[in-house]
Amino acid sequence: MTRELAAGRIAELRKALEFHRRLYYEENAPVISDVEYDQLEKELAQLEAAFPDLAAPGSPTRTVGGKVGKGFAPVPHPAPLLSLDNTYDEADLREWNARLERVLGKTSLDFVCEIKLDGLSVALTYRHGQFVTGATRGDGFVGEEVTANLATVADIPRALTGAPAELVVRGEVYLPVRAFAELNEAREEEGQPVFANPRNAAAGSLRQIDPRQTAQRPLACFCYQLLSAPELRPASQQEVLRLLSGWGLKVEPNARACRGIEEVLAYCREWTERRHELDYDADGVVIKLDPLQLQETASSTAKSPRWAVAFKFPAERAQTSVQEIAVQVGRTGALTPVAHVKPVRIGGVTVSRVSLHNEDELRRKDVRVGDWVLIERAGGVIPYVVAVEREKRPPTSVPFPFPGTCPVCGAPVHKPEGEAIARCANRSCKAQLKEGIRHFASRTAMDVAGLGRVLVDQLVEQGLVETIPDLYALRLEKLAALPRMAEKSAGNLLEQLEASKLRPYPRVLYALGIRQVGEETAKALTARFRSVEALSAASREELQGVEGIGPKVAAELRAFFEVERNQVLLERLRGYGLKLSWEGKAALGPLAGLTFVLTGSLESMPRQRAKEALEALGASVAASVTNQTRFVVAGPGAGSKLDRARKEGVPILDEEGLTRLLNGDLGPVGR
Ligand code: IVH
């Protein structure tokens, strides 16, 4: 390969790897399997080795994925949370062992094999036996502070017995498989997007702003490493595991000492077979040199230790036949082809539907009704079609005719040049309306819990709701007359709808479901434009003046506000009393100019509500203590932010002070 060609390919690979890292680490929504990811990374590493002058320090081959997200305070780790190199078969593993034997000048090495949980790495700091700080991995060097959330995890004790004064341990937080299935069922029922796998669900749960939300997810945690314990000198990984469990931390119970590579291979074979006996998603085995002294000799690269390696379980695949291809219509009108397949078990779950993503993907793979397909569920990712078995294709089969009209309302389908997604052009399409209502009512938007999937279908099908504001015109008699509804449930729903009128302006804006306007964007927009009128009147340039708003979002906002029916919709929502501005308070609230930081949990309300209430009074609420911070509100479980506030002399309010403030008594802040 010429240098030029290599340079082009290297740039392409770096871009692709960065894209997939972002999906995996920041959005918790990977679209390719770990194996595919590793292949890309391997190709890049080979090219960089062949053309050393093209290697760069920031390349994904030399950095660990993940980033410190917005909204959480950064916590530096006492030692980097390294990643692991992967092996995929016995030959790879033998090679790794041979290299290690060569480096150490020893044969028949002592290893510890551990189950590799597909969860989320965390660093837990205990001081004098008390849990003080918990952080995510972040970029490996600096994590995100999630102490209050981790404090809700039953396996993470508030206090340890017999632990040294200074202690930081590394563990893996995960969601048990059963809890994961239940969570997704509930989300499906509420019309919220389901999590692709338990790892994503755990990540999403841990990064909740409100610890009460985290507390509702039965997260669990296994520990496996000492990141810092200056007073201790354990001799082996086995001893580390014994220490951890002796202090009261949970350790995965199937770890085993293995002498020599043959015993290691036997362990890997055994758990490849038995992985589904575990109530947690395991994606492989971690093999570690047992004596810590040998670990030190073997040393680490900037990215991963040489003394440990991951053996990844092979992807789980199965063959089945396509019975039907259906085209679903989503909230934004996007048409998604879905293969209904003969139910088949893959890695402990039954798969009956497989998304084919979009028209282009469907054509590229040329999946047809009657085809035999190979389906894979790699690393717990949502199942996808790997390939069609062409030899088995029935001679009569024809390519799937992608509809030119919406399968729900019959309106023409529109697909802009260069875009992969075809959309139904009819904004009153029932499918779009139903998904729009589900989004509007979802927990992070207007939070109307009674509006389940079935009920939304009924409301739309019976013509009781034709646009979102119709929800607020629903009457008890009509509701109670619906199948499966009774007076009581109908009354509850009306109460919930009434209560939803109190949701603050940013939530209402997010609930409208304007394309590209997620929760964070809605908050940024409402901080700058204090009412929907102001937002509606803003030009593209003014919109792009807000941090985080790019040309795409600005264009979608303009497109939304320019449509007459959307203005009518806003007018009606306002008429029903929804908050479309920071109304009621003076344009500059009584707490304007004051920056608060919240830490720990509150008894009387979730932290998110406290934040919104403070903001409604004009205050800013920041994630970490800086020299801008005027007050810190601290509740039980407060961690490093409280320490920092004390150190910097920032005034601290307790929950009572906060409640007084929110009730209009400005005494606590001296105003
Ligand atoms: S050891 C230097 N042990 O797997 C130590 N990691 O693919 C490196 N993981 O980032 C990690 N179970 O999040 C280790 N028993 C275990 C593990 C484990 C799960 C995760 C961990 C790591 C990832 C690497």
Boltz pocket constraint, residues with backbone or C-beta under 6 A from the ligand:
constraints:
  - pocket:
      binder: B
      contacts: [[A, 81], [A, 82], [A, 83], [A, 84], [A, 114], [A, 115], [A, 116], [A, 117], [A, 118], [A, 119], [A, 120], [A, 121], [A, 171], [A, 172], [A, 224], [A, 225], [A, 286], [A, 305], [A, 308], [A, 310]]
      max_distance: 6.0
